[in-house]
Amino acid sequence: MLPSIPQADPARRFARFLPAIHEAIASCLGSGRYILGPAVERFENDFAEYLGASHCVGVASGTDALLLALQAVGIGPGDEVITVALTAAGTAQAILLCGAQPCFVDVDPLTRCMDPKAAVAAITTRTAAILPVHLYGQPADMSALVEIAKRYGLALIEDCAQAHGAHIAGRKLGTFGQAAAFSLYPTKNLGAPGDAGAVICSDPATATRLRALRSYGWEDGSRISSLTAGNSRLDALHATVLSVLLPHLDEHNQERRHLARAYFSALQDLPFGLPPDDEGAVYHQFALTCEKQEQLRLHLSARGISTAIHYTPPLHLQPAFMGKEQDALPVTESLARTLLSLPIQPEVAWPHLDYIIKSITTWG
């Protein structure tokens, strides 16, 4: 009988820590504080400390985290934001939702993250910000992008939706720009049992504005709206679960690195394109490129192994994002056509690693 191996399964991670999660949820329910309050503050403080940042503002989703981060640094109508098209829709939707226009640039073929040279070439008089995505938990070239942002006077917002705990020479991603957005969606390396997100920053004025933007424009306890804003608050129950999981994030990321190294060792001599073997990466996905992507996907599916395709078509070819004349993005388009994400969540992949590898290496 064939195994049934999902590409990811957050329920298995929650099961790993279920007694502690149940105890924490019971305590939260007994507290009577379900919107913001001590549970959210505790997670915000701990996550900021973990990343080496001054402030963390919990919000309702990763997309909201991006939107509020852009708004907090002053991005709005008439602005252009340089970003990439090889990412989830939320990256560009957040730009549109704040009234700005995404300007898509190509990615580096090795890191699959923003190509700094392409970013420089795309700068115009309307460019207000650069928004790189640390795709699959792989660090973008932040030294180059920080220098570009400073040289041209641009805001720099990091999309860290897949990069919880990733680092460059020990410095955590999320601390290089004016702000950084984290998704805490269930499948992320640090995920809640539902939609959740967080914004990281080090400027106290930005943090104050973020807290107002997430809650009707309220800057203090007076409930006086000082600016136009909606409601995007991190639920206390989600924060409670995240506080249980956060102390295990480094361990969990190290398990992903071990799995990635096993894939590297087994697949390096085969006709696949592999991600960089980067000690700072956290391998939210392990995505290989294969010219016969669909045939490999079907081959693995027939053996009970689920895979995923992230992301096709790329955003610049989707109707919602075609408002600006756009050059072709050959590297992005090639990767979108050939990338296939293997199981790498430790609770899913460890028990079946040899079987997954054998199924790939015997293909064709």
N, C-alpha and C positions, 0 to 999 in steps of 0.2 A: 504494500500500500504506500502511495506517495505521501510525503510530508506536505503540510500546508504552511508555507513560510511567507508571512506578509512582508511587504517592503518596510513597514513600520507599524508599531502597535503600542501606543502610549499606555494602554491598560496594563500591559506587562510591567512597565516601569512603576506605575502606581502600586501594583501588587507587591513589588519588591519591598516597598516601604509602608505597606498598608496599616500595620498596627500603629505606627507613629502618625500616619495621616489621619486615621480614625480618632486618635486621642486629641490631635490638634483641632480637628473639625468640631468635636464635641465641646472643647474648651471655647472655641469661637462662638458656637451657637449659644452656649451658656452665658457668654459675655453680654449679649444684647446689642453689640456694636457690629453692624453688618456693612455699613457704608463708610469708607475711610476708617478713621480711628486707629487704635493701638496696633492691630494686626497689620494694617497697611503700612503704618509708620515703621514698624519693626522690619518688615521686608525691605522697604525703601532704604533704610539706614544700612542694613546688612548688604544689600546688593551694591550700593554706592561704595561701601568700604571694600567689598570684594574686588570691584573693578578699579579702585584707586581714584574715584571721582568724589566730588564734594556733595553732589545732589542727585537723587533719584526721585522721579515723580511717576507714580503708578497710574496707568490709564487703562482704558477698556480694551484696547487691541493694538497690535503692531502698526496697523494702518493709521489709527489715531495718534500713535506715538510719532510717526513721521509727520503727519499733518500739523500737530501741535508744535513739534520741534521747528518746522519751517515757519509757522506763524510767530513763534516766540522770538525768532531772530529777524523778523521783519519782512519775510518773503510774502509777496502778494500780487495783485493784478498788475500786469505789465512786465513782470519779471520773467526771466528764463532761468531754468535750473538744469544744469548739465548732469545727466545720469546715464544709466545703461538700460538696454532693452532686454538683456538676458537676466531676468529677475521676475518675481511675482508681480501681479498687477498692482498690488497695494503701493509699490514704490512710486509709480507714475500717477496713480489715482490721487495720492496725497498731494502731489504737486498741482494737479488740476483742481482739487478741492479747495486749495488756498488761493485759487485764482491765477496761478502762474502757469507757465508753459514748459513741459519737459523738452529738453534738447538731448536726443539720444546719441551717444558716441560708442565706438566699437570697444571691444574688450581685448585684453592681452591673450594670445592663444594659449599661454602656459598657465597663468593664474586664473583665467576666465573672469577676471575683475577688470575694472575700468583701466583703459590704456591712458596713462598720463599725457602722452603726446597727442592723442586724439582729443583729450579734454582741452588742452591749450588751443588746438586748432579750431575748436568750436566756440571759443569765447567771443562774444559780441558786446556792444554797448548796453544790451539789455540783460546780459548775464549777471545774476545776483548771487548764485550759489552753485556749489558742486556737491552732488549727492552720490558718493560711491557705495556700492553694495559688496559686502564681504561674502561673496557667493559660496555656498556649501561649507561655510566656516573657514574659508581660505582668506588670509589677509590681503587686501588690496595694497598697492604701493603707496602707503600713507606718507612716507618721507617726501616723495615727489609731489603728492597732492597737497600736502600742507604747504610746501614751498610755493606751489602755483596759486593757492588760495591767498597767501600773504602777498605775493607779487602783484596780483590783480585786485586785491581788496575784496575778495569774495567770501561769503559764508561757506563753511564746510560742515555738512551734516552727514554723519555715518549711518548707513543702514546696516545694523548689526542683528537683523532678524534671525540669522543663521550662525552667529558667531559668539555665542555666550562662552566667555572664558578664553577665546582665542587671543593670541598676543604676538607682538613683534618685539623680539629681544627682551621679553619679560614685561613689556608695557601692554596692558590689556586694550584690545580694541574697544572703541566707545569713548576713549579719552583723548583722541587726537583732534577732534573738531570742536566747534562751539557747542554742539549737541549731538547726541546719538540716540537712535530709536531701536528698541528691542521688542520683538514679538515674543510673547510667552504662550503661544499657541500650543496645544497639547503635544504635538510631535517634535517640538524644538528640544534642543539639548537641555534646556531648562524650561519646562512647560507646565502650565496649569491645566486643570480639568475643564477647560473652556477658553473662550477668547480673553486675552489679557495682554498688556503691554507695559512698557516703561520707557521714560525718557531720561537720559543721563546728561548732566552738564556740570560745569564747575563755577559758573558765574551766578552769584546769588540773585541778581536782578532777573536773569533769565529763568531761574527756578521759580521765583515769585510769579512771573508772568505765566509760566507753564501751569502752576497750581490754579491760577485764575482761569486760564483757558479750559482746564478740564472740568470746571465746576461753575458755570454760569457767569464767569467774570468776577467771582468773589475773591478779593485779595486778602480778606481777614474774616473774622467771625461775625462781622456785622451783616452779612448777607446782602450787601449793596453791590450791584453789578457795575463794575468800573469799565468794562469793555464787552463787546459782543462775543459770546461764547456759548457752547452747548454743554452737554453732560457726558463726560468720558472718564469715569472714575473706576479704578481697580477695586473689584469686590473684595471684601475682607476674607471671605471663604477661599477665594483663589490665592490671596496673599498668604493665608495660613498654610496652604499646601505648598506653595513656593518656598516658604521658610523651612519646611521640612526637607525639601529636595536640594536647596542651595548648598548646604554643607557637603553634599555628595557630588557636586558638579565637577570638580577637578578629577575625582576618581572616575566618574562616568566618561569624561572627555579622554582620560588616559586609556580607558577600555576601547574607545573608538579609535584612538591612535594605534593600539595594538592590532585591532582588526584591519585597519588600513594597511599596516605593514605586512600583514599576512596576504592581503590582496596584492600589494606591490610585489612581494616575493614570488607569488604564483603566476602573476599576469605580465610581468615586465618584458618577457621575451615574445609575447603574443602580439598580434596586429591590432592592438587597442591603444588609444591615447589615454594616459592616466593623469590624475591630478598631481600637482607638485608634492613631493615628500617633504613637508614643511613642519618642523617641530612646533611651530606656533599655531598650526591649523587644528581645528577641532572636529572636522569631518562630519558635519551635520548630514551631508550626503557623501557617498563615495560614487562619483559619476565617471564612468569611462566613456570614451568615444568609440563608436563602431560604425563603419560605413554601411553595414547591414544591420542597423539598429533593430528594425522590426523583426527580422528573422531571429536575432539573438533573443529578443524579448519573448517571442513565441516559443522558442526552444526551452527557455527557462520556465516559462509558464506551464508548459507541458510536463515539467518535472516538479511542479508544485511550488515554484519560486516566483514570487511577485517582484516586479521591478517598477520603476516610475520614470516618467519623462518630464524633466524640468529644464527649460520651459519652451514649449512650441505651440503656436508660432511666437516668435519674440514680439515684444510689445510694440515696436515700431511698425509691425505689420497687422496690428489689431485696430479695428475701426475707432475705438474710443480715443486713440492716441495719434491719429493722423491729421491733426489740425495744423501742423507746421510742415513745410517742405522738408523732406528728410532724405539724406544721402543713403546709399546702400551701406550695410554693415556686414561685410563679407565674413569676418571671423565669427561674429554673433550668429549669423544665419547658418554657417557651417556647423557650429556647435549645437545649435537648436535642433538641427536635423540629425545629429549623430549621438548626442549624449544619452546615456542610460544609467539611472541610479540603482545601485545594488543595495540589498539589505545591509545596514551597518549599525542599527540600534543594537547595543550589546545583548539585551534580553531576547532579541529576535535572532541575531546572527551567530552568537557564540555556539549555541547547541547544534547548529547546522553548518558550521563554517566549512568543514572538509567536503561536505556534500555540495554546497554552493560552488566552491572552487572547482571541484571535479566536473560539475555540470557545465561550467564555463570552459574549462581547458579541454574538454572532450568534444566541444561543439565544432562542427565543420570538418 
